[in-house]
Amino acid sequence: MDFISTALVSLSQPTGFWESILNAFKGATGTYIVAVILISLIVRVLFSLVDIVNKKVTMKSGQVTAKMQPELDAIKAKYGHDQALYQQKVNEVYKKYQFNVMGSCFPMLIMMVLQFTVFLTLWNSLQAVSNFNIASQYQNMKEVYVNIINLNEVDSTDTGKTALQNYLKTEMSGKTYSLEAEIDFENKNMTIYVSEEGGETKDYSVAYEDELSNEEIYNIISTFVEQAAEEGEEGGEIQSLAVTDTGLNDVFKAFAERTAKDYYTDTQEGFLWIKNVYKAESPTSPLFTKDEIKGYLGNFYTEEEKTEETENDYEGKIFDNVVAGIDTDSLGVNGYYILTIIAVLTSFLSTWLSNKLMKQGTNPQKKSWAMYIVMPLIIGIFTFMYTSLFAVYLIVGQLIMLLVTPLTTWVVKKWLAADAKKQKDKNVIEVDYRRKDN
């Protein structure tokens, strides 16, 4: 759903370059996980093409450096005491071998800038999409909950509500039956099914209310819960609001909690062992917390709405009722940091493999363990703290990199060999053996 509205909070789908691609792929595949995998595949293939050029420059630079090294060592031993003269001699060697320090580094810098730009922008987009989906899921649960509660409204102009109440209080009184709700969010309509045990099923079409503010929702819910608690108590005073005692308070309260819970479980997107891909894969509940919901929805509040929430905390008070039917313990945990471990390992392996293949046939250099630590550490932090969607993107990208790195390295070596052959042919001295007349 691209647009969800109540009178207090309006959520709009995040827009942007990556968000548009993600939503297009999600629309085609039906899941954000597949959309993220496709994006990772496309990004890695494109980066591999750019990486071929970068590797060619790097490997050629390494080969030239290997040829220059003996001369550079000799110059350092002879002129190392005179910095100006030493630099002059070094420049002469660079000129002799047509070596440009900046030229050899520039493609690598471009590659790094591109990678970090994609890394940060895609992370931000995936986090925004995840937050939006969590917030919209909760908003729908909240609307579902209050609409089920509103079935208890007396003197309703909605004939479906009145007929449902009358049927439950008369035909179903003392019988065993179940209630189910079918919700059409687009057309704002609900169909309530009453199924008698071993008997017929009747359905009632009722209007769906989505124009309520958080204050109105809170007043309806708080009054209803108060009624349900006081029902049967002598002298219990019941406030006179839209929802009053119909004798079905307990029925609709349990029905509302179960319907909100069913909506949550039916719309939850998981992947493998991960129960909620919009949250980090960690040993915490897959269910969103009250603070998370208030934080996500707070981004969409107007200044007036922020003031209302600061003064009254309607969202926090509503939250406790909406999720009351969900047993958080039964949900288990969202993961065990497996994605973080895999992401760190694949990042280390891809870096190690790339450097190992690049050093073959070039000037061997001392190992810099920083390159094996910094990037895996960054990736570990992001997968540890943020949406599992980004962790999946990173892991899929690193696995693709492990597969294509040998191929791109082979292509670069063949390219360099072809360039070397052309250069050799160009340098061959042609000798003319024809007799020349004086």
Buried (B, 14 or more C-beta within 10 A) or exposed (E): EEEBEBBBBBBEBBEEEBBEBBBEBBEEEEBBBBBBBBBBEEBBEEBBEBBBBBBBBBBBBBBBBBEBEEBBEEBEEEBEEEEEEBEEBBEEBBEEEEBEEEEBEEBBEEBEEBBEEBBEEBBBBBBBBBBBBBBBBBBBBBBBBBBBBBBBBEEBEBEBBBBBBEBBEEEBEEEEBEBBBEBEBEEBBBBBBBBBEEEEEBEBBBBBBBEBBBBBBBBBBBBBBBBBEBBEEEEEEBEEBBBBBBEBBEBBBBBBBBBBBBBBEEEBBBBEEBBBBBBBBBEEBBBBBBEBBBEBBBEBBEEEBEEBBEEEBBBBBBBEBBBBBBEEEEBEBBBEBBBBEBBBBBBBBBBBBBBEBBBEBBBEEEEEEEBBEEBBEBBBEBBBEBBBBBBBBBBBBBBBBBEBBEEBBEBBBEBBEEEEEEEEEEEEEEEEEEEEEE
